[in-house]
Amino acid sequence: MDSVKIRNYRDNDEEQVIKVWNQCLTKDPVSSNIFHKKILLDPNFDPELCLVAENENGSVIGYCLGMVRKFPYEDRGMEPERAWIPVMFVHPDYQRKRIGSKLVKIIEEKFENLGKTNITLGAYSPNYFFPGPDKDAYIGSILFFESFGYETLGEAVGMDMVLYNFTIPEEIKGIRDGLKKEHDIQVIPFSKKYTLSLIEFLKENFSGGWVRNVRETLEKFKGEERILLAIDQHSNIVGYCQRAIDDLEGHFGPFGVSEKMRGKKIGSVLFYEMLWDMYSRGIYHVWLAWTNGGAQRFYDRAGMKVMKRHAIIKKIK
């Protein structure tokens, strides 16, 4: 449509962008607060990479957010070859009119001028909205991006479980007691004396995003109620579990165990102890946004169910 104009985002676009967002992405609505927190206040946000499509009346009918790193992200650094399209949509009344095609071509041209050769849909850290397009809700978007040379490389799922009448299984209680008796390993709530050792534990064993999750939680002084630790007889941390990384109380994860201590079911004990802690606090619904592979099978055995299926999509030039 020749009457459609593609331009950079402006301050007064917010209300219309959110309104159209919620008309299009009905399974992933957004509020003004989340829009500010995850987009406008992200230090990597650049209005030059945030595109708005407007019709002849000046109304917003499409949106495409592009992101590249201006600042290093923990141990991942600048990731100089990477770019992301965390979210994109076109108003239902204006779909199949090549507006989406224009948005993609413009954002890809901007990425190319910046030397980016690896473009990922969704999955942008730290402020991602989803791992990729929802395979059940937005199948058309997957086909659309595939027509531009994007490839579906896998699947990630969101899972959840209701915690009414939750109890820790007897098998897990036995494992917990055995860990204490045989290895002097126990699960405890976080306390401030573990701050530095926890950060070092995460740096040694996991990716930078985990360090950021803990740091932000501790800055809010929420560690004691949101983090559990597995420690050995010398008070060395061998495992960690967290929830509410985005202040959503039922959001579970991440959690993990040091490589040298895996295979002892420490992770299973951490998982169930966290669910019991949540249940005891009146949190009756637990969910996680992104998992796959062996982790997904673990959650499935624990009774969690798949609630969303996301395509992992990239374009590598």
N, C-alpha and C positions, 0 to 999 in steps of 0.2 A: 504494500500500500504506500503510494507516494506521499500521502498526507501524514504518514506517521514519522515522527521525529525521534531520533535516538540521541540522547545527551547525557551529560554527567549528572549525578545525584546532587540535589540542592536541599538546604535545610527544610524548606517548606513542603518537601515531597513526603515526609514521614507518614502523615495520616493516610494519604492515598495509597502509598506503597503497602502499608500494613493492611489496609482494607482489601486490596487486590490479592495480597499474599494469602489472606485467610479465606478468600473466595476460591483460590486455586489450590493451595496446599492444605486441604481440609483435614488431613491426618496429622499435620504438623503446624498448627496455628501458632502465631507469635503475638506477644504483647509489646507495648511501647517500651517497657522496662527491659525486656529481653532484647529487643531490637537495638536499644542503646548499648546494653552491656556487651552483647556478642558481636556487634557490627561497628557502630559509631565510635565506641570507646576502645576498640581493639587498636593497639599501637601500630599495627600493620595496615589499618584501613586507609585507603586512598580514594578520594572522590573520582579520580581519573579512571579508576578500575571499577567504579560502581555506576552501572548504566541504567537509565530509565527510558522507557518508550512512552511517548505521549501521542494522543490523537490530535485531530485538527482543533479540538476545543481545549487543548491543554490538559486533558485528563490523563492520569497515569494508567497505562494498559499493559505494561510489561516491565520487568526488572531483571537485572543480571548482576550479581556480585562477583567480582574477581578479587583474589587476594594473592599477594606475594610477600615474602618476608623483607621487612626493612630492618628488623632486629633479630639477632640470633635466638633460637629457641632451645634453651638448655643444651644438651649434648648433640642435638641435631644441627646446631649452627644455623647458617643462613639458607641452607638448601638451595643454592643458587640456580639450579636447573628447574626448580619446581614452581608450579602455579596451581591455584585451586579455583574452582567455581563452586562455592559453598551452597549457593541457592540461585535458582532462576525460574521464572514463571511468566506466563502471558495470560491476560484476562480471557475467560472462556469465550466471550463474544468475539474475540479477535484472534483466536487460534486458527491455524492452517491458512494464515494469510502472509506467511514468510517473515513475520515479525521476530519470531524466535530465531530464525536463520540469520537475520540481520544482527541480532544481539550476539550470537555466537561468533559470527565472522568478525565483528568489531572487537570483542574481547580477545579473541585469538590473535588478531593483528597486534593489539596492545601487548599481549604476552610475548609475541615474537619479537617485537621491538625491544623488549626487555631481556631478550636472550633466553626465554623459558622454553624448554623442550619437553617437559613432562607436566601434563595437565590432569588433575584429578577432580572428579565430581564429588562434592561433599567432602567428608573426611578431613577437613581442615582443622589442625590443632593450633591453638588451644580451644577455640570457640566454635566447635562444629555443631551443626544442627542435626545431621544424620550421616551415617557412613556412606550413603549413596542413595540413588532413587529407590523408593519403595516399590518392590516388584509387583505388589498386588494393587496398590493405589495409583501408581503413576507409570504403568507399563508403557504408555505412549511416549513418555520422555526418554525411556531407555532406547526405544526404536529410533527416536529422533536423533539422539546423540550418536548412535551407531551409524547413522547415515552420514555423519561428519567424520567418520574414521575412529571413533572411540570404541574401545574394546571392553567387554565385560570379563573381568578376570577372576571373579569369585562371588561369594555371597557372605554377608554378615547378617546376623539376626538380633532382634531385640527380644527379651524374654521377661516373664513376670510370674508371680505366684502370690496368692492370698495367704496371709499368715494366721488367720483365725484358727484357734485350737492348735497352734504350732507347739511341737515338743522336739527336743533333740533326740534323735533315734538312739536306742540302747547301744547299737553297734558303735556309734560315734562316741558315746560316753565311755565305752570300753577302751576305744583308741585313745581318748583324752587321758584316761586314768593310766593307761600303759605308757604313754609318753612321759607323764610325770614320774612314774615309778622307775622306768627303765632308763630314761635319758634325762630326767630332771628338766623337761621342757614343759612350760605352762603358758597359757594364754592370759594376758592381763590387759586392762585398759591402759591407754597411753597416759603418761605423765610427763611433765616438762623436762625432767632430768634426762629423758631419752631423745630430746630434740635433735641434737647434733648427730648422735649415733644412728637415728632413724634416717636422716638425710643422707648420711654416708652409706648406710645399708642400701638405700634405693639407688644411689649413684652407682654402686658396685654391681647391682643385680638387675636393674630394670632401666627402661628408657627415661629420657628427661621429663616427659609429661607427668610421670608419677611424682617426681620431685616437686614439680610445680603444684600438683594437687595437694600434697602435704603442706608445702609452704603456705599456700593460700588458706588452708584450713587452720593452720597454727596462727597465722596472722589475725584470724577472727577469734582466736582463743576457743576453738571448738574441738580441739584434738581429743580432750578427755572423754567427750561424748560420742565422737565419730570414728575413732581409730582404736583398733585392737592390735596388740603385739604378741608374737610368740617369742619367748626368751628362753635361753638355756640356763644352766646352773651358775654361770658367770655373768648373767644379765646381758649377754650378747643377743642382739636381735637376730632371729632366724626366720621370721615370717611376719607379715603385716597384712592388715585388712582395713578397708576404709569404706565409708558411705557418705552420701550427701555432698559430693564434691562440688556440686552447683547449688547447694543449699536446698535441694529437693530431698526431703527427709528419707523417702523410700528408695532413692537411687543407690544401688549397691555397686561397690567396687571402686578402684581395683583392689586385688589382693594377690599375694604371691609369697613364695618361699625361696630362700637362698638355694642356689643350684646344688650345693653340697649336702643339703638336708632334704632334698626331694625324695619321694618314695616312702616317707614315713607317715603319710596321711596328716601332716601338720596343716596343710591347706584345707582339708576337709573339716578339721576341728575348728579352724579359724572361721570358715564359712558358716557353720552351724551355730557357733558361739555368737557371731554377729547377728544372725537371724533371731536368735533368742534375745539378744540385747535390744534389737529393734522392737520385737514383740512386747517386751517388758516395758518399753517406753510408749506403748500405744500406737506403734506404727504397724498397720495391718496389711500393707501391700508393699512388696519388694519387687524391684524391676531393674533391668540393666539394658542399656541402649545398643550395645555392640559386642558380639562374641561370635566365634565360629570354631570349627575343628574340635580338638580335644576338650577345650574349655566348654564348648556347647554341649558335648556329651556329658560332661560332669554335671552341669546345671540340669540337664534333662533327667539324669538319674536322681537328682535331688528333688524332682517334682516340678521344676519350672517349665513353663510352656512358651513356645514361640508366639510372639504377638505381632512381630513385623519381620519382613524379609527384605533386605536391601542388596542391590547389585553394586559390586565394587567395580567402578568404571574409570578407565584412564585413557589418555591419548599420549603416546610417546612418539616424538618425531625423530 
